[in-house]
């Protein structure tokens, strides 16, 4: 378990602590560990994220995804990764979503939960303990959910499936969202794809 992992895991994440105090502690832990920020967004409706620079990729992978070598971390395709720390507020969840041009991997630094499925319908809630690592394939539906009575902290990597056309924040297809961010066009296309897939399987 890495130094940064340990320091983040020691943060008091109980629901009584204001979010800005949690954010301040995360920033201090990251700075004390020698990482460099590229972007901090504390205005997400579900919480916040902290994005690191390319120079921190190898160190981040070593600390949060032990046993994964550089080639494995990029799915054998080379190119760059996107590395983040996610903060989910108590009882809040990211959208039920998928991506076309990336896989994702999460390491839970504190307890939390998630859902996953290859279908548009939400999968069952799965609890995660600190240290659990979860991998999602492209097009796999997934959702991070914070604990009901505590903040949830997660290390995340984006693994781009096409290094020449890397994924970005626009590569998010939201199917269900608690904050009214679902695109009707994307939802229709996802539902049509699901319908076709289900009916084709009946002929196999």
C-alpha positions as CSV (number, residue, x, y, z in Angstrom):
1,X,0.0,0.0,0.0
2,X,1.5,3.3,-1.1
3,X,2.3,6.4,1.0
4,X,-0.4,8.4,-0.8
5,X,-2.9,5.6,-0.5
6,X,-2.3,5.5,3.3
7,X,-2.6,9.3,3.7
8,X,-5.8,9.5,1.7
9,X,-7.3,6.5,3.6
10,X,-6.6,8.3,6.9
11,X,-8.8,11.3,6.0
12,X,-12.0,11.6,8.1
13,X,-14.6,11.0,5.4
14,X,-17.6,11.0,7.7
15,X,-20.7,12.8,6.3
16,X,-20.5,15.5,9.0
17,X,-17.3,16.9,7.5
18,X,-17.9,19.7,5.0
19,X,-16.9,18.8,1.4
20,X,-14.4,21.7,1.2
21,X,-12.5,20.4,4.2
22,X,-12.3,16.9,2.5
23,X,-11.0,18.6,-0.7
24,X,-8.4,20.6,1.3
25,X,-7.1,17.4,2.9
26,X,-7.0,15.5,-0.4
27,X,-5.0,18.4,-2.0
28,X,-2.6,18.4,0.9
29,X,-2.1,14.6,0.7
30,X,-1.4,14.8,-3.0
31,X,1.0,17.7,-2.8
32,X,2.9,16.1,0.1
33,X,3.4,13.0,-2.0
34,X,5.0,15.0,-4.8
35,X,2.3,14.8,-7.5
36,X,1.4,17.5,-9.9
37,X,-2.1,18.7,-10.7
38,X,-3.3,19.3,-14.2
39,X,-6.9,20.0,-13.2
40,X,-9.1,20.2,-10.1
41,X,-12.9,20.3,-10.5
42,X,-14.9,20.8,-7.3
43,X,-18.1,21.7,-9.0
44,X,-19.3,18.2,-10.1
45,X,-22.8,17.7,-8.7
46,X,-21.7,14.3,-7.2
47,X,-18.4,15.6,-5.7
48,X,-15.0,16.4,-7.2
49,X,-12.1,15.1,-9.2
50,X,-8.3,15.7,-9.2
51,X,-6.5,15.1,-12.5
52,X,-2.7,14.5,-12.6
53,X,-0.1,15.2,-15.2
54,X,1.5,12.8,-17.6
55,X,4.7,12.8,-15.6
56,X,3.0,11.1,-12.7
57,X,1.5,8.1,-14.8
58,X,4.1,5.5,-13.9
59,X,4.2,6.4,-10.2
60,X,0.4,6.5,-10.0
61,X,0.1,3.0,-11.6
62,X,2.7,1.6,-9.3
63,X,1.0,3.0,-6.2
64,X,-2.7,2.3,-7.0
65,X,-2.6,-0.6,-9.4
66,X,0.2,-2.9,-8.2
67,X,1.3,-5.7,-10.5
68,X,0.2,-3.8,-13.6
69,X,3.1,-2.9,-15.8
70,X,3.2,0.1,-18.2
71,X,2.2,-2.1,-21.3
72,X,-0.8,-3.6,-19.4
73,X,-1.9,-0.2,-18.2
74,X,-2.3,1.1,-21.8
75,X,-3.9,-2.2,-22.9
76,X,-0.7,-2.9,-24.9
77,X,-1.5,0.0,-27.3
78,X,0.9,2.5,-25.9
79,X,-0.1,6.2,-25.7
80,X,-1.0,8.1,-22.6
81,X,-3.3,7.5,-19.7
82,X,-5.6,9.8,-17.8
83,X,-5.2,9.5,-14.1
84,X,-7.5,10.9,-11.4
85,X,-8.6,10.8,-7.8
86,X,-12.4,10.9,-7.6
87,X,-14.4,12.1,-4.6
88,X,-18.0,11.0,-4.3
89,X,-20.1,12.8,-1.8
90,X,-22.2,10.8,0.8
91,X,-25.1,9.1,-1.0
92,X,-24.3,10.6,-4.4
93,X,-23.5,8.8,-7.6
94,X,-22.0,9.4,-10.9
95,X,-24.3,8.8,-13.9
96,X,-25.0,5.3,-15.3
97,X,-22.8,5.6,-18.3
98,X,-20.4,4.0,-20.7
99,X,-17.5,5.0,-23.0
100,X,-16.7,4.1,-26.6
101,X,-13.0,4.9,-26.7
102,X,-11.7,3.8,-23.3
103,X,-11.6,1.2,-20.6
104,X,-11.5,2.3,-17.0
105,X,-10.0,0.9,-13.8
106,X,-10.8,2.0,-10.3
107,X,-9.0,1.3,-7.0
108,X,-11.2,2.1,-4.0
109,X,-9.2,4.0,-1.4
110,X,-12.1,4.1,1.0
111,X,-15.3,2.0,1.1
112,X,-17.9,2.6,-1.6
113,X,-20.1,0.9,-4.1
114,X,-20.7,0.5,-7.9
115,X,-22.9,-1.0,-10.5
116,X,-22.0,-2.6,-13.8
117,X,-23.7,-4.3,-16.7
118,X,-23.3,-4.7,-20.5
119,X,-27.0,-3.8,-20.8
120,X,-28.7,-0.4,-20.4
121,X,-30.6,-1.5,-17.3
122,X,-28.7,-0.8,-14.2
123,X,-26.9,-3.7,-12.6
124,X,-27.0,-4.8,-9.0
125,X,-25.3,-2.7,-6.4
126,X,-21.9,-4.1,-5.5
127,X,-20.1,-3.0,-2.4
128,X,-16.4,-2.3,-2.5
129,X,-13.8,-2.3,0.3
130,X,-10.7,-0.2,0.5
131,X,-8.1,-1.7,-1.8
132,X,-10.6,-3.3,-4.2
133,X,-9.7,-2.9,-7.9
134,X,-12.4,-2.9,-10.5
135,X,-11.9,-3.0,-14.3
136,X,-14.5,-1.9,-16.9
137,X,-14.4,-2.6,-20.6
138,X,-15.4,-0.2,-23.4
139,X,-19.2,0.0,-23.7
140,X,-19.6,-1.6,-20.3
141,X,-22.2,0.3,-18.3
142,X,-21.0,1.4,-14.9
143,X,-21.6,3.8,-12.0
144,X,-19.7,4.8,-9.0
145,X,-21.8,5.4,-5.8
146,X,-20.7,7.0,-2.6
147,X,-21.4,5.5,0.8
148,X,-24.6,6.6,2.4
149,X,-22.9,8.1,5.5
150,X,-19.4,8.9,4.2
151,X,-17.4,10.3,1.3
152,X,-15.9,7.8,-1.1
153,X,-12.4,8.2,-2.5
154,X,-11.3,6.3,-5.6
155,X,-8.2,6.3,-7.9
156,X,-9.1,6.1,-11.6
157,X,-7.3,5.5,-14.8
158,X,-8.6,5.9,-18.3
159,X,-7.1,3.4,-20.7
160,X,-7.5,4.7,-24.3
161,X,-8.4,2.1,-26.8
162,X,-7.4,4.3,-29.7
163,X,-4.2,6.3,-28.9
164,X,-4.7,8.3,-32.1
165,X,-8.1,9.4,-30.9
166,X,-7.9,9.4,-27.1
167,X,-11.0,9.5,-25.0
168,X,-12.1,12.7,-23.3
169,X,-14.9,14.1,-21.2
170,X,-17.2,14.1,-24.3
171,X,-16.8,10.3,-24.5
172,X,-19.4,9.8,-21.8
173,X,-22.8,8.3,-22.8
174,X,-25.2,8.9,-19.9
175,X,-28.2,6.6,-19.7
176,X,-29.4,7.5,-16.2
177,X,-28.4,10.5,-14.2
178,X,-29.6,12.1,-11.0
179,X,-28.7,15.6,-12.2
180,X,-30.6,15.7,-15.5
181,X,-27.6,15.4,-17.8
182,X,-28.8,12.6,-20.0
183,X,-28.8,13.3,-23.8
184,X,-32.0,12.2,-25.4
185,X,-30.2,11.4,-28.6
186,X,-27.6,9.3,-26.9
187,X,-30.2,7.5,-24.8
188,X,-32.3,6.7,-27.9
189,X,-29.2,5.3,-29.7
190,X,-28.2,3.2,-26.7
191,X,-31.8,1.8,-26.4
192,X,-31.9,1.0,-30.1
193,X,-28.5,-0.8,-29.9
194,X,-29.7,-2.8,-26.9
195,X,-33.0,-3.7,-28.7
196,X,-31.1,-4.9,-31.8
197,X,-28.6,-6.9,-29.7
198,X,-31.3,-8.6,-27.7
199,X,-33.2,-9.6,-30.8
200,X,-30.2,-10.8,-32.7
201,X,-29.3,-13.1,-29.8
202,X,-32.6,-14.8,-30.2
203,X,-31.6,-16.1,-33.6
204,X,-28.3,-17.6,-32.5
